[in-house]
Amino acid sequence: MFVSNNVDFEITGHYQGGKLSGDSEYGEDYYYEIELSNIDVLFGIMIYLK
C-alpha cells in the first residue's frame, strides 16, 4: 500500500507447519510424535528514491 508517491508500507504473513514421528534409536519402546507450527507477521516500509 502506497502512503505517498515515494513511500510504501506492507504487511506479510507466513505460516509454516509440520509433523515428525518415529521410534527411539536405542531399541526402547518409545514412540515420538512432535507437531511444529510457526506463524510470522512481517512489517515493512520502503522508500523509493528518484
C-alpha distance matrix in Angstrom:
0.0 3.8 6.3 9.1 10.6 11.1 8.7 5.7 5.4 6.2 9.0 11.7 15.0 18.3 21.7 25.0 28.4 32.0 35.6 38.6 42.2 45.6 49.1 50.5 51.7 54.9 56.4 56.0 55.0 51.5 48.6 45.1 41.9 38.6 35.2 32.2 28.6 25.6 22.1 19.5 16.1 14.2 11.8 10.6 9.8 10.3 12.1 13.1 16.7 18.6
3.8 0.0 3.8 5.4 6.8 7.6 5.9 4.3 6.2 8.6 12.0 14.8 18.3 21.5 25.1 28.2 31.7 35.2 38.9 41.8 45.4 48.8 52.2 53.5 54.5 57.7 59.4 59.0 58.2 54.7 51.8 48.3 45.2 41.8 38.5 35.3 31.8 28.7 25.3 22.4 19.0 16.6 13.7 11.7 9.7 9.2 9.9 10.6 13.9 15.5
6.3 3.8 0.0 3.8 7.1 8.0 5.8 5.9 6.9 10.2 13.3 16.6 20.0 23.4 26.9 30.1 33.6 37.2 40.8 43.6 47.2 50.6 54.0 55.1 56.2 59.3 61.1 60.5 59.7 56.1 53.4 49.8 46.7 43.3 40.0 36.8 33.2 30.0 26.5 23.5 19.9 17.6 14.2 12.5 10.0 10.3 10.4 11.8 14.6 16.4
9.1 5.4 3.8 0.0 3.8 5.5 5.3 7.3 9.7 13.1 16.5 19.6 23.2 26.4 30.0 33.0 36.6 40.1 43.8 46.5 50.2 53.5 56.9 58.0 58.9 62.1 63.9 63.5 62.8 59.2 56.5 52.9 49.9 46.4 43.2 39.9 36.4 33.1 29.7 26.6 23.2 20.5 17.2 14.8 11.7 10.9 9.7 10.2 12.3 13.5
10.6 6.8 7.1 3.8 0.0 3.8 6.1 8.2 11.6 14.6 18.3 21.0 24.6 27.6 31.3 34.1 37.8 41.2 44.9 47.5 51.2 54.5 57.9 59.0 59.8 63.0 64.8 64.6 64.1 60.5 57.7 54.2 51.2 47.8 44.7 41.3 38.0 34.7 31.4 28.2 25.0 22.1 19.0 16.2 13.1 11.1 9.3 8.3 10.1 10.4
11.1 7.6 8.0 5.5 3.8 0.0 3.8 6.8 10.4 13.4 17.2 19.7 23.5 26.2 30.0 32.6 36.3 39.7 43.4 45.8 49.6 52.7 56.0 56.9 57.5 60.7 62.7 62.6 62.2 58.6 56.0 52.3 49.6 46.1 43.1 39.6 36.4 33.0 30.0 26.5 23.5 20.3 17.2 13.9 10.5 8.1 5.7 4.8 6.9 8.4
8.7 5.9 5.8 5.3 6.1 3.8 0.0 3.8 6.9 10.2 13.9 16.7 20.4 23.3 27.0 29.7 33.4 36.8 40.5 43.0 46.7 49.9 53.2 54.0 54.8 57.9 59.9 59.6 59.2 55.6 53.0 49.3 46.5 43.0 40.0 36.5 33.2 29.8 26.6 23.2 20.0 16.9 13.6 10.6 7.2 5.7 4.7 6.3 9.2 11.6
5.7 4.3 5.9 7.3 8.2 6.8 3.8 0.0 3.8 6.7 10.4 13.1 16.8 19.7 23.4 26.3 29.9 33.4 37.0 39.6 43.3 46.6 49.9 51.0 51.8 55.0 56.8 56.6 56.0 52.4 49.7 46.1 43.2 39.7 36.6 33.2 29.9 26.5 23.3 20.1 16.9 13.9 10.9 8.1 5.7 5.0 6.5 8.1 11.6 14.1
5.4 6.2 6.9 9.7 11.6 10.4 6.9 3.8 0.0 3.8 7.1 10.3 13.9 17.0 20.6 23.6 27.2 30.7 34.3 37.0 40.7 44.0 47.3 48.3 49.4 52.5 54.3 53.8 53.1 49.5 46.8 43.2 40.3 36.8 33.6 30.3 26.9 23.5 20.1 16.9 13.5 10.9 7.6 5.8 4.6 6.5 9.0 11.4 15.0 17.7
6.2 8.6 10.2 13.1 14.6 13.4 10.2 6.7 3.8 0.0 3.8 6.6 10.2 13.4 17.0 20.0 23.6 27.1 30.8 33.5 37.2 40.5 43.9 45.1 46.2 49.3 51.0 50.5 49.8 46.2 43.4 39.8 36.8 33.4 30.2 26.9 23.5 20.2 16.9 13.8 10.6 8.2 5.9 5.2 6.5 8.3 11.7 13.7 17.4 20.2
9.0 12.0 13.3 16.5 18.3 17.2 13.9 10.4 7.1 3.8 0.0 3.8 6.9 10.3 13.7 16.9 20.4 24.0 27.6 30.4 34.0 37.4 40.8 42.0 43.3 46.4 48.0 47.4 46.5 42.9 40.1 36.5 33.5 30.0 26.8 23.6 20.0 16.8 13.3 10.5 7.1 5.7 4.7 6.4 9.1 11.6 15.1 17.4 21.0 23.9
11.7 14.8 16.6 19.6 21.0 19.7 16.7 13.1 10.3 6.6 3.8 0.0 3.8 6.8 10.4 13.5 17.0 20.6 24.2 27.0 30.7 34.1 37.5 38.8 40.0 43.2 44.7 44.3 43.4 39.9 37.0 33.4 30.4 27.0 23.7 20.5 17.1 14.0 10.8 8.2 5.8 5.0 6.6 8.4 11.6 13.6 17.3 19.2 22.8 25.7
15.0 18.3 20.0 23.2 24.6 23.5 20.4 16.8 13.9 10.2 6.9 3.8 0.0 3.8 6.9 10.3 13.6 17.3 20.8 23.8 27.4 30.9 34.3 35.7 37.1 40.3 41.7 41.1 40.0 36.5 33.6 30.1 26.9 23.6 20.2 17.1 13.6 10.7 7.4 5.8 4.5 6.3 9.0 11.6 15.1 17.2 21.0 23.0 26.6 29.4
18.3 21.5 23.4 26.4 27.6 26.2 23.3 19.7 17.0 13.4 10.3 6.8 3.8 0.0 3.8 6.7 10.2 13.8 17.4 20.3 23.9 27.4 30.8 32.3 33.6 36.9 38.2 37.7 36.8 33.3 30.3 26.9 23.7 20.5 17.2 14.1 10.8 8.2 5.8 5.1 6.5 8.3 11.7 14.0 17.6 19.5 23.3 25.1 28.6 31.4
21.7 25.1 26.9 30.0 31.3 30.0 27.0 23.4 20.6 17.0 13.7 10.4 6.9 3.8 0.0 3.8 6.7 10.4 13.9 17.1 20.6 24.1 27.6 29.2 30.8 34.0 35.1 34.6 33.4 30.0 26.9 23.5 20.2 17.1 13.7 10.8 7.4 5.8 4.6 6.4 8.9 11.5 15.0 17.6 21.3 23.3 27.1 28.9 32.4 35.2
25.0 28.2 30.1 33.0 34.1 32.6 29.7 26.3 23.6 20.0 16.9 13.5 10.3 6.7 3.8 0.0 3.8 7.1 10.8 13.6 17.2 20.7 24.2 25.8 27.2 30.5 31.6 31.2 30.3 26.9 23.8 20.4 17.3 14.2 11.1 8.1 5.7 5.2 6.5 8.5 11.8 14.0 17.7 20.1 23.8 25.6 29.3 31.1 34.4 37.3
28.4 31.7 33.6 36.6 37.8 36.3 33.4 29.9 27.2 23.6 20.4 17.0 13.6 10.2 6.7 3.8 0.0 3.8 7.2 10.4 13.9 17.4 20.9 22.8 24.5 27.7 28.6 28.1 26.9 23.5 20.3 17.1 13.8 10.9 7.6 5.4 4.1 6.2 8.6 11.5 14.9 17.4 21.2 23.7 27.5 29.3 33.1 34.9 38.2 41.1
32.0 35.2 37.2 40.1 41.2 39.7 36.8 33.4 30.7 27.1 24.0 20.6 17.3 13.8 10.4 7.1 3.8 0.0 3.8 6.9 10.3 13.8 17.4 19.5 21.1 24.5 25.1 24.8 23.6 20.4 17.1 14.0 10.8 8.5 6.0 5.1 6.5 9.3 12.2 15.0 18.5 20.9 24.7 27.1 30.8 32.5 36.3 38.0 41.2 44.0
35.6 38.9 40.8 43.8 44.9 43.4 40.5 37.0 34.3 30.8 27.6 24.2 20.8 17.4 13.9 10.8 7.2 3.8 0.0 3.8 6.7 10.4 14.0 16.2 18.2 21.4 21.8 21.4 20.0 16.9 13.5 10.5 7.3 5.7 4.4 6.0 8.7 12.0 15.2 18.3 21.8 24.3 28.1 30.6 34.4 36.2 39.9 41.7 44.8 47.7
38.6 41.8 43.6 46.5 47.5 45.8 43.0 39.6 37.0 33.5 30.4 27.0 23.8 20.3 17.1 13.6 10.4 6.9 3.8 0.0 3.8 7.1 10.6 12.6 14.4 17.7 18.3 18.0 17.0 14.0 10.8 7.9 5.7 5.1 6.4 8.0 11.4 14.5 18.0 20.8 24.5 26.8 30.6 32.9 36.7 38.4 42.0 43.8 46.8 49.7
42.2 45.4 47.2 50.2 51.2 49.6 46.7 43.3 40.7 37.2 34.0 30.7 27.4 23.9 20.6 17.2 13.9 10.3 6.7 3.8 0.0 3.8 7.3 10.0 12.2 15.3 15.2 14.9 13.6 10.9 7.5 5.4 4.2 6.3 8.7 11.2 14.7 18.0 21.5 24.4 28.0 30.4 34.2 36.7 40.4 42.1 45.8 47.6 50.6 53.5
45.6 48.8 50.6 53.5 54.5 52.7 49.9 46.6 44.0 40.5 37.4 34.1 30.9 27.4 24.1 20.7 17.4 13.8 10.4 7.1 3.8 0.0 3.8 6.8 8.8 11.9 11.7 11.8 10.9 8.7 5.9 5.4 6.7 9.3 12.2 14.6 18.2 21.3 24.9 27.7 31.4 33.7 37.5 39.8 43.5 45.2 48.8 50.5 53.4 56.3
49.1 52.2 54.0 56.9 57.9 56.0 53.2 49.9 47.3 43.9 40.8 37.5 34.3 30.8 27.6 24.2 20.9 17.4 14.0 10.6 7.3 3.8 0.0 3.8 6.3 8.7 8.0 8.1 7.5 5.9 4.6 6.0 8.9 11.8 15.2 17.7 21.4 24.4 28.1 30.8 34.6 36.8 40.6 43.0 46.7 48.4 52.0 53.8 56.6 59.6
50.5 53.5 55.1 58.0 59.0 56.9 54.0 51.0 48.3 45.1 42.0 38.8 35.7 32.3 29.2 25.8 22.8 19.5 16.2 12.6 10.0 6.8 3.8 0.0 3.8 5.5 6.0 6.0 7.1 5.5 6.4 7.4 10.9 13.2 16.8 19.0 22.7 25.5 29.3 31.8 35.6 37.7 41.4 43.7 47.4 49.1 52.6 54.6 57.2 60.3
51.7 54.5 56.2 58.9 59.8 57.5 54.8 51.8 49.4 46.2 43.3 40.0 37.1 33.6 30.8 27.2 24.5 21.1 18.2 14.4 12.2 8.8 6.3 3.8 0.0 3.8 5.7 7.6 9.8 9.2 10.0 10.7 13.9 15.8 19.3 21.0 24.7 27.2 31.0 33.2 37.0 38.8 42.5 44.6 48.2 49.7 53.1 54.9 57.4 60.4
54.9 57.7 59.3 62.1 63.0 60.7 57.9 55.0 52.5 49.3 46.4 43.2 40.3 36.9 34.0 30.5 27.7 24.5 21.4 17.7 15.3 11.9 8.7 5.5 3.8 0.0 3.8 5.6 9.0 9.3 11.4 12.8 16.4 18.4 22.1 23.9 27.7 30.2 34.0 36.2 40.0 41.8 45.5 47.6 51.2 52.8 56.2 58.1 60.6 63.7
56.4 59.4 61.1 63.9 64.8 62.7 59.9 56.8 54.3 51.0 48.0 44.7 41.7 38.2 35.1 31.6 28.6 25.1 21.8 18.3 15.2 11.7 8.0 6.0 5.7 3.8 0.0 3.8 6.6 8.3 10.5 12.8 16.4 19.0 22.7 24.9 28.7 31.5 35.3 37.8 41.6 43.7 47.4 49.6 53.3 54.9 58.4 60.2 62.8 65.9
56.0 59.0 60.5 63.5 64.6 62.6 59.6 56.6 53.8 50.5 47.4 44.3 41.1 37.7 34.6 31.2 28.1 24.8 21.4 18.0 14.9 11.8 8.1 6.0 7.6 5.6 3.8 0.0 3.8 5.6 8.8 11.4 15.1 17.8 21.5 24.0 27.8 30.7 34.4 37.1 40.8 43.1 46.7 49.2 52.9 54.8 58.3 60.3 63.0 66.1
55.0 58.2 59.7 62.8 64.1 62.2 59.2 56.0 53.1 49.8 46.5 43.4 40.0 36.8 33.4 30.3 26.9 23.6 20.0 17.0 13.6 10.9 7.5 7.1 9.8 9.0 6.6 3.8 0.0 3.8 6.6 10.0 13.3 16.5 20.0 22.9 26.6 29.8 33.4 36.3 40.0 42.5 46.2 48.8 52.5 54.5 58.1 60.2 63.0 66.1
51.5 54.7 56.1 59.2 60.5 58.6 55.6 52.4 49.5 46.2 42.9 39.9 36.5 33.3 30.0 26.9 23.5 20.4 16.9 14.0 10.9 8.7 5.9 5.5 9.2 9.3 8.3 5.6 3.8 0.0 3.8 6.5 10.0 12.9 16.5 19.4 23.0 26.1 29.7 32.6 36.3 38.8 42.5 45.2 48.9 50.9 54.6 56.7 59.5 62.7
48.6 51.8 53.4 56.5 57.7 56.0 53.0 49.7 46.8 43.4 40.1 37.0 33.6 30.3 26.9 23.8 20.3 17.1 13.5 10.8 7.5 5.9 4.6 6.4 10.0 11.4 10.5 8.8 6.6 3.8 0.0 3.8 6.8 10.2 13.5 16.6 20.2 23.5 27.0 30.1 33.7 36.3 40.0 42.7 46.4 48.4 52.1 54.1 57.1 60.1
45.1 48.3 49.8 52.9 54.2 52.3 49.3 46.1 43.2 39.8 36.5 33.4 30.1 26.9 23.5 20.4 17.1 14.0 10.5 7.9 5.4 5.4 6.0 7.4 10.7 12.8 12.8 11.4 10.0 6.5 3.8 0.0 3.8 6.6 10.2 13.0 16.7 19.8 23.4 26.4 30.0 32.6 36.3 39.0 42.7 44.8 48.4 50.5 53.4 56.5
41.9 45.2 46.7 49.9 51.2 49.6 46.5 43.2 40.3 36.8 33.5 30.4 26.9 23.7 20.2 17.3 13.8 10.8 7.3 5.7 4.2 6.7 8.9 10.9 13.9 16.4 16.4 15.1 13.3 10.0 6.8 3.8 0.0 3.8 6.8 10.0 13.5 16.9 20.4 23.5 27.1 29.8 33.5 36.3 40.1 42.1 45.8 47.9 51.0 54.0
38.6 41.8 43.3 46.4 47.8 46.1 43.0 39.7 36.8 33.4 30.0 27.0 23.6 20.5 17.1 14.2 10.9 8.5 5.7 5.1 6.3 9.3 11.8 13.2 15.8 18.4 19.0 17.8 16.5 12.9 10.2 6.6 3.8 0.0 3.8 6.5 10.1 13.3 16.9 19.9 23.5 26.2 29.9 32.7 36.5 38.6 42.3 44.4 47.5 50.6
35.2 38.5 40.0 43.2 44.7 43.1 40.0 36.6 33.6 30.2 26.8 23.7 20.2 17.2 13.7 11.1 7.6 6.0 4.4 6.4 8.7 12.2 15.2 16.8 19.3 22.1 22.7 21.5 20.0 16.5 13.5 10.2 6.8 3.8 0.0 3.8 6.8 10.4 13.7 17.0 20.4 23.3 27.0 29.9 33.6 35.8 39.6 41.7 44.9 47.9
32.2 35.3 36.8 39.9 41.3 39.6 36.5 33.2 30.3 26.9 23.6 20.5 17.1 14.1 10.8 8.1 5.4 5.1 6.0 8.0 11.2 14.6 17.7 19.0 21.0 23.9 24.9 24.0 22.9 19.4 16.6 13.0 10.0 6.5 3.8 0.0 3.8 6.9 10.5 13.5 17.1 19.8 23.5 26.3 30.1 32.2 35.9 38.1 41.3 44.4
28.6 31.8 33.2 36.4 38.0 36.4 33.2 29.9 26.9 23.5 20.0 17.1 13.6 10.8 7.4 5.7 4.1 6.5 8.7 11.4 14.7 18.2 21.4 22.7 24.7 27.7 28.7 27.8 26.6 23.0 20.2 16.7 13.5 10.1 6.8 3.8 0.0 3.8 6.9 10.2 13.7 16.6 20.2 23.1 26.9 29.2 32.9 35.2 38.4 41.5
25.6 28.7 30.0 33.1 34.7 33.0 29.8 26.5 23.5 20.2 16.8 14.0 10.7 8.2 5.8 5.2 6.2 9.3 12.0 14.5 18.0 21.3 24.4 25.5 27.2 30.2 31.5 30.7 29.8 26.1 23.5 19.8 16.9 13.3 10.4 6.9 3.8 0.0 3.8 6.6 10.2 13.0 16.6 19.5 23.3 25.7 29.4 31.7 34.9 38.1
22.1 25.3 26.5 29.7 31.4 30.0 26.6 23.3 20.1 16.9 13.3 10.8 7.4 5.8 4.6 6.5 8.6 12.2 15.2 18.0 21.5 24.9 28.1 29.3 31.0 34.0 35.3 34.4 33.4 29.7 27.0 23.4 20.4 16.9 13.7 10.5 6.9 3.8 0.0 3.8 6.8 10.0 13.5 16.7 20.4 22.9 26.7 29.1 32.4 35.6
19.5 22.4 23.5 26.6 28.2 26.5 23.2 20.1 16.9 13.8 10.5 8.2 5.8 5.1 6.4 8.5 11.5 15.0 18.3 20.8 24.4 27.7 30.8 31.8 33.2 36.2 37.8 37.1 36.3 32.6 30.1 26.4 23.5 19.9 17.0 13.5 10.2 6.6 3.8 0.0 3.8 6.4 10.0 13.0 16.8 19.3 23.0 25.5 28.8 32.0
16.1 19.0 19.9 23.2 25.0 23.5 20.0 16.9 13.5 10.6 7.1 5.8 4.5 6.5 8.9 11.8 14.9 18.5 21.8 24.5 28.0 31.4 34.6 35.6 37.0 40.0 41.6 40.8 40.0 36.3 33.7 30.0 27.1 23.5 20.4 17.1 13.7 10.2 6.8 3.8 0.0 3.8 6.8 10.2 13.8 16.6 20.3 22.9 26.3 29.5
14.2 16.6 17.6 20.5 22.1 20.3 16.9 13.9 10.9 8.2 5.7 5.0 6.3 8.3 11.5 14.0 17.4 20.9 24.3 26.8 30.4 33.7 36.8 37.7 38.8 41.8 43.7 43.1 42.5 38.8 36.3 32.6 29.8 26.2 23.3 19.8 16.6 13.0 10.0 6.4 3.8 0.0 3.8 6.6 10.4 13.0 16.7 19.4 22.7 25.9
11.8 13.7 14.2 17.2 19.0 17.2 13.6 10.9 7.6 5.9 4.7 6.6 9.0 11.7 15.0 17.7 21.2 24.7 28.1 30.6 34.2 37.5 40.6 41.4 42.5 45.5 47.4 46.7 46.2 42.5 40.0 36.3 33.5 29.9 27.0 23.5 20.2 16.6 13.5 10.0 6.8 3.8 0.0 3.8 7.1 10.3 13.8 16.8 20.0 23.3
10.6 11.7 12.5 14.8 16.2 13.9 10.6 8.1 5.8 5.2 6.4 8.4 11.6 14.0 17.6 20.1 23.7 27.1 30.6 32.9 36.7 39.8 43.0 43.7 44.6 47.6 49.6 49.2 48.8 45.2 42.7 39.0 36.3 32.7 29.9 26.3 23.1 19.5 16.7 13.0 10.2 6.6 3.8 0.0 3.8 6.6 10.2 13.1 16.3 19.7
9.8 9.7 10.0 11.7 13.1 10.5 7.2 5.7 4.6 6.5 9.1 11.6 15.1 17.6 21.3 23.8 27.5 30.8 34.4 36.7 40.4 43.5 46.7 47.4 48.2 51.2 53.3 52.9 52.5 48.9 46.4 42.7 40.1 36.5 33.6 30.1 26.9 23.3 20.4 16.8 13.8 10.4 7.1 3.8 0.0 3.8 6.8 10.1 13.2 16.5
10.3 9.2 10.3 10.9 11.1 8.1 5.7 5.0 6.5 8.3 11.6 13.6 17.2 19.5 23.3 25.6 29.3 32.5 36.2 38.4 42.1 45.2 48.4 49.1 49.7 52.8 54.9 54.8 54.5 50.9 48.4 44.8 42.1 38.6 35.8 32.2 29.2 25.7 22.9 19.3 16.6 13.0 10.3 6.6 3.8 0.0 3.8 6.5 9.7 13.0
12.1 9.9 10.4 9.7 9.3 5.7 4.7 6.5 9.0 11.7 15.1 17.3 21.0 23.3 27.1 29.3 33.1 36.3 39.9 42.0 45.8 48.8 52.0 52.6 53.1 56.2 58.4 58.3 58.1 54.6 52.1 48.4 45.8 42.3 39.6 35.9 32.9 29.4 26.7 23.0 20.3 16.7 13.8 10.2 6.8 3.8 0.0 3.8 6.4 9.9
13.1 10.6 11.8 10.2 8.3 4.8 6.3 8.1 11.4 13.7 17.4 19.2 23.0 25.1 28.9 31.1 34.9 38.0 41.7 43.8 47.6 50.5 53.8 54.6 54.9 58.1 60.2 60.3 60.2 56.7 54.1 50.5 47.9 44.4 41.7 38.1 35.2 31.7 29.1 25.5 22.9 19.4 16.8 13.1 10.1 6.5 3.8 0.0 3.8 6.6
16.7 13.9 14.6 12.3 10.1 6.9 9.2 11.6 15.0 17.4 21.0 22.8 26.6 28.6 32.4 34.4 38.2 41.2 44.8 46.8 50.6 53.4 56.6 57.2 57.4 60.6 62.8 63.0 63.0 59.5 57.1 53.4 51.0 47.5 44.9 41.3 38.4 34.9 32.4 28.8 26.3 22.7 20.0 16.3 13.2 9.7 6.4 3.8 0.0 3.8
18.6 15.5 16.4 13.5 10.4 8.4 11.6 14.1 17.7 20.2 23.9 25.7 29.4 31.4 35.2 37.3 41.1 44.0 47.7 49.7 53.5 56.3 59.6 60.3 60.4 63.7 65.9 66.1 66.1 62.7 60.1 56.5 54.0 50.6 47.9 44.4 41.5 38.1 35.6 32.0 29.5 25.9 23.3 19.7 16.5 13.0 9.9 6.6 3.8 0.0
